[in-house]
């Protein structure tokens, strides 16, 4: 009840209303080695956003080249690109937010792909957002479809993932550290909280086996930095850990064993529940670059990847 009353403060001019910015949408994208999906991500958001702010965190897999080619091929799309190789993910999040100029800010990662037609088109989300009462500040949870390892599986009990991805701009919004592994948006007390349940966006945790292996141990290295102020070279650390966890010396073999481990936690995905896949990846779904392979009895054999 108190939060509802506090959210009324801007309406009665106890706080400045959010109308000091034009009623449009700034999409911010943080990128670190997202070569698999960054082009699909940009294609799906390019006509939705009034501007796109991209910050790269030191990608080495060709992501930057893909982004620059996209900017060159789509001069009509207002994109600002920044190299923030030396920043932490937390610093990047606050930086891209500071570069926006529209009333609405959407936080996106480079492996998010939106639906652009049908009953869950992201343009329906845009209409709803821009029609909200301009006298209030809003923070909006979105429900993302979370696919894992390939287009045809999701983690058990985690087909949908609710997170805070959309909010009215305010200089009082900031990303804060929440423990060693995660960052969290700090939302001022006067915001109205909403949740949209439609599956407008897919989160594609479908990466190369080496990236998934790196991700497995990435949180460990973050924790070491916080505790000791220094970081052991990542792949030196990973090589040591895979010896402990998988009893192998080969990083390549450990990456295959990690896939075998991860696939235990996924179940088949029924695309009909969400009116199919996003349009920009439908050709890839027909000829998938990554695919889990099982025998006729359902036993895991391997995962195909480029």
C-alpha positions in Angstrom: 0.0 0.0 0.0 2.8 2.4 0.9 4.6 1.7 -2.4 1.4 2.6 -4.3 1.1 5.9 -2.5 4.7 6.8 -3.0 4.4 6.1 -6.8 1.8 8.8 -6.9 4.3 11.5 -5.9 5.3 12.5 -9.5 1.6 12.8 -10.5 1.1 15.6 -7.9 4.4 17.3 -8.7 6.1 16.3 -5.4 8.8 14.9 -7.8 9.5 16.0 -11.3 7.5 14.0 -13.9 9.4 12.0 -16.5 8.2 14.1 -19.4 11.5 16.0 -19.6 12.5 13.4 -22.2 10.9 12.6 -25.5 8.5 9.6 -25.4 10.6 7.0 -27.2 12.7 3.9 -26.4 16.4 3.6 -25.9 17.7 0.0 -26.2 21.0 -0.6 -24.4 23.0 -3.7 -25.3 26.0 -5.0 -23.4 28.2 -7.3 -25.5 30.9 -9.8 -24.6 31.7 -12.5 -27.2 28.1 -12.7 -28.6 29.1 -13.5 -32.2 26.4 -16.3 -32.4 23.5 -14.0 -31.8 24.4 -10.3 -31.9 23.3 -9.8 -35.5 20.0 -11.5 -34.9 19.6 -9.4 -31.8 20.2 -6.2 -33.7 17.9 -7.2 -36.6 15.1 -7.9 -34.2 15.3 -4.6 -32.3 16.3 -2.2 -35.1 12.8 -1.1 -36.0 11.6 -1.2 -32.4 14.1 1.2 -30.8 14.4 4.9 -31.3 18.1 4.5 -30.6 20.4 1.6 -29.8 23.4 2.0 -27.4 26.0 -0.8 -27.6 29.0 -1.2 -25.4 31.5 -4.0 -26.0 33.4 -5.4 -23.1 36.5 -6.7 -24.9 35.1 -9.3 -27.3 37.6 -11.5 -29.2 35.2 -13.7 -31.2 34.3 -11.3 -34.0 31.4 -9.6 -32.2 32.8 -6.1 -32.8 33.3 -6.7 -36.5 29.7 -8.0 -36.8 28.4 -4.9 -35.0 30.4 -2.5 -37.2 29.3 -4.3 -40.4 25.7 -4.0 -39.2 26.0 -0.3 -38.5 27.5 0.2 -42.0 24.8 -1.9 -43.7 21.9 -0.2 -41.7 22.7 3.6 -41.7 19.0 4.3 -41.1 19.3 2.8 -37.6 20.5 5.2 -34.9 23.2 3.2 -33.2 26.0 4.4 -30.9 28.8 2.0 -30.4 31.4 2.2 -27.6 34.5 0.1 -26.8 34.5 -0.4 -23.1 37.0 -3.2 -22.9 38.5 -2.0 -19.6 35.2 -1.7 -17.7 33.4 -4.2 -15.5 30.0 -5.4 -16.6 28.6 -3.2 -13.8 30.4 -0.1 -15.1 29.2 -0.8 -18.6 25.6 -1.1 -17.5 25.7 2.3 -15.8 27.6 3.8 -18.8 25.1 2.8 -21.5 22.3 4.0 -19.3 24.0 7.4 -19.1 24.2 7.6 -22.9 20.4 7.3 -23.5 18.2 10.2 -24.5 14.6 8.8 -24.5 12.1 8.4 -21.7 12.1 4.6 -21.8 15.2 2.5 -21.4 15.3 -1.2 -22.2 18.2 -3.3 -21.0 19.2 -6.0 -23.5 22.1 -8.5 -23.8 23.6 -9.6 -27.0 21.9 -13.0 -27.0 18.3 -11.6 -26.8 16.2 -12.0 -29.9 12.7 -10.4 -30.1 9.6 -11.6 -32.0 8.7 -9.0 -34.7 5.3 -10.3 -35.9 2.4 -12.3 -34.6 0.5 -12.0 -31.4 3.7 -11.6 -29.4 5.3 -9.0 -31.6 7.6 -6.7 -29.8 5.8 -3.8 -31.6 2.8 -4.6 -29.4 5.0 -4.2 -26.4 6.1 -0.8 -27.8 2.5 0.4 -28.2 1.7 -0.6 -24.6 4.9 1.1 -23.2 4.4 4.4 -25.0 0.7 4.6 -24.1 1.4 4.4 -20.3 0.5 7.4 -18.2 3.4 10.0 -18.7 2.9 11.3 -15.2 4.3 8.2 -13.6 7.7 6.4 -13.5 7.5 2.7 -14.2 9.7 -0.4 -13.8 8.6 -3.3 -15.8 9.4 -7.0 -15.6 9.4 -8.9 -18.8 9.0 -12.7 -19.3 11.7 -14.1 -21.6 11.7 -17.5 -23.2 14.9 -19.1 -22.1 16.4 -21.7 -24.5 19.4 -23.7 -23.5 22.1 -25.5 -25.6 20.0 -25.6 -28.8 16.7 -24.3 -30.1 14.8 -27.3 -29.0 15.5 -27.4 -25.2 15.1 -25.4 -22.1 16.2 -25.9 -18.5 13.8 -27.9 -16.4 11.3 -25.6 -14.7 12.9 -22.6 -16.4 11.2 -22.1 -19.7 10.3 -18.5 -18.8 12.5 -16.1 -17.0 11.2 -12.9 -15.4 13.6 -10.0 -15.0 13.5 -6.3 -14.7 14.4 -5.1 -18.2 12.3 -1.9 -18.9 12.1 1.3 -17.0 11.4 5.0 -17.3 14.6 7.0 -17.3 15.6 8.7 -14.1 19.1 9.8 -13.1 18.4 8.0 -9.8 18.4 4.6 -11.4 21.7 2.8 -11.0 23.1 -0.7 -11.3 24.5 -2.1 -8.1 26.6 -5.1 -7.2 24.5 -7.9 -5.7 27.0 -10.4 -4.4 30.0 -11.6 -6.5 28.0 -13.0 -9.4 25.2 -10.6 -10.2 24.3 -7.0 -10.7 20.9 -5.6 -9.9 19.0 -2.5 -11.0 18.3 -0.1 -8.0 14.8 1.3 -8.6 13.8 4.5 -6.7 10.9 4.2 -4.3 8.5 6.3 -6.4 8.3 3.8 -9.3 5.2 1.8 -10.2 6.1 -1.9 -10.7 4.5 -3.8 -13.6 4.9 -7.2 -15.1 4.1 -8.2 -18.7 3.7 -11.9 -19.2 3.7 -12.2 -23.0 6.8 -13.9 -24.5 8.0 -11.0 -26.6 11.7 -11.9 -26.3 13.8 -15.1 -26.4 17.1 -15.5 -24.5 19.4 -17.8 -26.4 21.9 -19.5 -24.2 23.1 -21.4 -27.2 26.9 -20.9 -27.5 30.0 -22.7 -28.5 31.1 -25.4 -26.0 34.2 -23.3 -25.2 32.1 -20.3 -24.3 29.9 -22.5 -22.1 33.0 -23.9 -20.4 34.3 -20.4 -19.8 30.9 -19.3 -18.4 31.0 -22.3 -15.9 34.0 -20.8 -14.2 33.5 -17.1 -14.9 31.8 -16.6 -11.5 34.8 -18.1 -9.7 37.1 -15.6 -11.3 34.8 -12.7 -10.4 34.9 -13.9 -6.8 38.7 -14.1 -6.8 38.9 -10.5 -8.0 36.6 -9.3 -5.3 38.5 -11.2 -2.6 42.0 -10.7 -3.7 42.0 -7.8 -6.1 43.7 -9.8 -8.8 42.7 -12.4 -11.4 44.5 -15.5 -12.4 44.7 -15.8 -16.2 41.2 -17.2 -17.0 42.3 -20.2 -19.1 45.1 -21.1 -16.7 42.5 -21.2 -14.0 40.0 -23.2 -16.1 42.7 -25.8 -17.0 43.3 -26.3 -13.3 39.6 -26.6 -12.5 38.7 -29.1 -15.3 41.5 -31.4 -14.0 39.7 -31.3 -10.7 36.1 -31.5 -12.0 36.5 -33.8 -15.1 39.8 -35.6 -14.4 41.1 -34.6 -17.9 44.0 -32.4 -19.0 42.4 -31.4 -22.4 40.3 -28.2 -22.4 38.6 -29.6 -25.6 37.6 -32.8 -23.9 36.5 -30.9 -20.8 34.2 -28.7 -22.9 32.5 -31.9 -24.4 32.1 -33.3 -20.9 30.6 -30.0 -19.7 28.0 -30.2 -22.5 27.2 -33.8 -21.4 26.8 -32.5 -17.8 24.6 -29.5 -18.8 22.2 -31.5 -21.0 21.1 -33.5 -18.0 19.1 -30.4 -16.9 17.3 -29.6 -20.1 13.9 -30.9 -21.4 12.3 -30.5 -24.9 10.9 -27.2 -25.8 7.4 -26.9 -27.4 7.6 -23.8 -29.6 3.8 -23.9 -30.3 3.3 -22.6 -26.7 4.8 -19.3 -27.7 3.5 -19.0 -31.2 6.7 -20.2 -32.8 10.2 -18.7 -32.9 11.3 -15.1 -33.5 11.2 -14.4 -37.3 14.9 -13.5 -37.6 16.0 -17.0 -36.5 13.5 -19.1 -38.3 15.9 -20.1 -41.1 18.4 -21.1 -38.4 15.8 -23.2 -36.6 15.3 -25.1 -39.8 19.0 -25.7 -40.2 20.3 -25.3 -36.6 24.0 -24.6 -36.0 23.8 -26.2 -32.6 21.8 -29.4 -31.9 21.7 -32.0 -29.1 21.7 -35.5 -30.5 20.1 -38.5 -28.7 19.7 -42.2 -29.7 16.3 -43.8 -30.1 16.2 -44.6 -26.4 16.8 -41.0 -25.4 20.4 -41.4 -24.4 22.6 -38.4 -25.1 25.2 -38.9 -27.8 26.7 -35.5 -28.7 26.0 -31.9 -29.5 26.6 -30.7 -33.0 28.1 -27.3 -33.4 29.9 -25.4 -36.2 
